[in-house]
């Protein structure tokens, strides 16, 4: 059963109509993107359905150019009258802004007119009653968990969702193309209590294919055990030493690198890695690859929101920077060409040529130190690279977990941290576009007692 009534071809018609109207008004160029989505989401708690939501949305965004001046308007209604109003508003706005020649859309020969589209559409064929049963199962499993003596576990939330989206892009240069995609999600959030207090943890799985998700049984157990593992947390003595960033947290470090290598940051010089193309910026055993063509990848696609295709490439090769993340405007400013990253990175994978292994193997390799499982708040300065966060996690002695940790800060400079990475685990976690295992970094400042 499909959730979405619209099809990419219908969105293409809407976008193309908007472009035609803009051109008829006198626009020199026009770019229109249309989108329709539908989804269902169910959560459960305390043996009952907590929420059940069916959601459907649609919209059009139109950018109109008068010379090198651009105006943008959007509408949630897609009838001809609403599209015309949006075109008229965008056309009027374009007369009131400054010229931006570098912001003009790409030429047709730079666009992905015939780039193969990776498979992104895998409808679950599940109705709301099946998702409800899954959510209730997760709730029951969390409440039945017995992670240790004297520990009780409650459900904060257990849920499942399924959504579909049809998108299309049309331009006055003649580009016209659409895509259909699905996203499915299962999650569990648990709260554990004992005499020392309470702590929570979560686990989730996201994929374009429902049958590729982790089971609700796995997620419920992971959330309950994780919450119990946070009980009895205490601080550690202030020192400098090794830290493992558990995979769910390690994605934030990769995200900071991506931001530093974005075209906008490079153009403004607002980065701790200015002009680093062709230079070493990380440990020489690290590789970071980008792949827009991964089948069913969460960040896969035939083209970005400017109609430009990405390609499989190395961002880091043995620690050396081989690519930036560029949209058309930033590429022109840098005297380069777009890499198809107008919407951010495509699927990224951080890997290491050095031995890594499981999270347990990284703990043994570290011997004594801190494992960070949660960032509680802090800041990363994108220009200096200074990085300081309050964290929660666990303290390791002789490769084994001794106790949970809280009221601790971890700090360093991202430029140094990237070079000080010792190993990357094979416990791969994916958050949006980023995949990485746990990351072991030596020589970080750990602030606690004293």
Buried (B, 14 or more C-beta within 10 A) or exposed (E): EBBBEBBBEBBBBBBBBBBBBBBEBEBBBBBBBBBBBBBBBBBBBEEEBBEBEEEBEBBBBBBBBBBBBBBBBEBEEBEEEBBBBBBBBBBBBBEEEEEEEEBBBBEEEBBBBEBEBBBBBBBBEBEBEBBBBBBBBBBBBBBEBEBEEEBBBBBBBBBBBBBBBBBBBBBBBEBBBBBBBBBBBBBBBBBBBBEEEEBBBBBBBBBBBBEEBBEBEBBBBBBBBBBBBBBBBBBBEEEEBBBBBBBBBBBBBBBBBBBBBBBBBBBBEBBBBEEBBEEBBBBEBBBBBBBBBBEBBBBBBBBBBBBBBBEEBBBBBBBBBBBBBBBBBBBBBBEBEBBBBBBBBBBBBBBBEBEBBEBEBBBBBBEBBBBBBBBEEEEBEBEEBBBBBBBBBBBBEEBEBEBBBBBBBBBBBBBBBBBBBBBBBBBBBBBBBBBBBBBBBBBBBBBBEE
